[in-house]
Amino acid sequence: MDPVDEITLTGVRAWGHHGVYDDERAQGQEFVVDLTLRIDTAPAAASDDVVDTVHYGELAERIVALVGTDPVNLLETLAARIADDALTDPRVEQAVVSVHKPSAPITVPFADVSVTIRRTRPAPRAVPFGFGVAP
């Protein structure tokens, strides 16, 4: 059964040098990240131990580190980098990432621009009966 529980971090702020334009790369700007993980929280609820869940404090620190290094052109690339990192935890079945760029170089008044992606852990490949399993 797929987990239906979620852990959400909203509004993680980090400084990065991402963007298509040279001045964005040189000056940098603030990015804001929202991340929702789909995960079964029942083991953590039963044990009441942080080792049985995703430590959201450590996750927030990883987001800040990912935003702060290796500049990319597109928010899509940055969002995928964050989702891929979240999915390295085998308990995470799905990651939904929004990366906001509130100071994007847009020539008209605007409140925010963001990209949201959803990445799901691939299902394990089925092994045909009789292959790869000792009798």
N, C-alpha and C positions, 0 to 999 in steps of 0.2 A: 504494500500500500504506500502511495506517495505521501510524504509528510505534508501537512497543511499548515504547520506552525511557521511563524516568521520572526526574524530578528531584524529590526530596522534601525539604521543610523541616519539621521536627518541633519543636513546643514553642516557637514564636516568641512571646515575652511582650510585651504592650503594655498600657498604661493607657488606659482609655476610660470614657466616661460614658453607656453604652448601657443601656437597660432601660425597663421600663414605669413603674416607680415613681419619684416625685420624688426620693427620697433616693439612688437609684442614679444619677440624672442629676447630682445635686449633688455627691455624694462621689466618684463614680467607683469603679472596681475594675479588677483585672487580668483580662485576657482572654488566652487561649492559642490560637494558631492553628497548625494543621497544614495543609500545602499540598502536593499532589502534582500535578506537571505531566506530561502525556503529550506527549513531544516526540522527534523523531528526533535522537539524539545523534551519529549517524555523521559529519556534517560537522565537529563539534567534535573528535571522536576522530581524524579524519584530519588536521586542521590543528593540533591541540593548541593552539588559540587561543580564549580566552574570548569573543571577539567572535562566534564561531560557535555560541554556546549562550546559554542564559538565565543571566545573572550572578546567582547565588543570594544574594549579599551585598546587591546592589541590590534584589532582590526582597524580602528580609527588611525592608529599610528602608522600602519602599513599604507593606508590610503594617502595620508599626508606625505609619506616617503615616495609613493608612486607619482603623485602630482608634482613633487618637487624635483624629480630627476628626469633625465632623458627626454627633452622636449620633443613634441610631435606637432604636426600641423593641425590635426583634426580632433575635435571633441570625441568623435566616434572611436578613434584609436585609443584615446585616453580611457574612455569608458570600457572598452574591451580589455584593456590592460588590467583595470581594477576588477572586472568580472572574472577574468582568468585567474587572478590571484586569489579571489574568494573561493573559487572552485577547486583550489588545491587542497582544501580541507575536505576529506572524503565524506563528511557528514552533510555538507552543503549540496543540495540537489539543484538549486537554481539561484541565480543572482540577478537582481534587477538594479541597474545602475543608472542614475541621472547625474550628468555633469553639467553644472550651470556656469556660465561665463557672463556675470553681470556687467562687466566693463568691456564687452566685446566692441570692436571698432565698427559700430553701426551708425550711419549718419542721420538717423531719425530717432526721436525719443522712444525709448523702450524700457521695460522693467527688468527683463531677463531674457536670456536665450539659453536653451539647454538641449541636450541629446539624451535620450533614454534608450537603453538596450536591455534585452532579456537574454540571458544565456543559461542553458540547462545542461547538466551533466549528461553525457551520452549514456544511453542504456548499455549495460554489459552485453557483449556479443554472445549469442547462444552457441554452444558447442554441440554440433550434431551428435546424436546418440552413437556411441561406439568410438568416437574420436577424442583423443586427448585425455581420456580417463582410463585408468588401469582397471581391469576387471576385478 
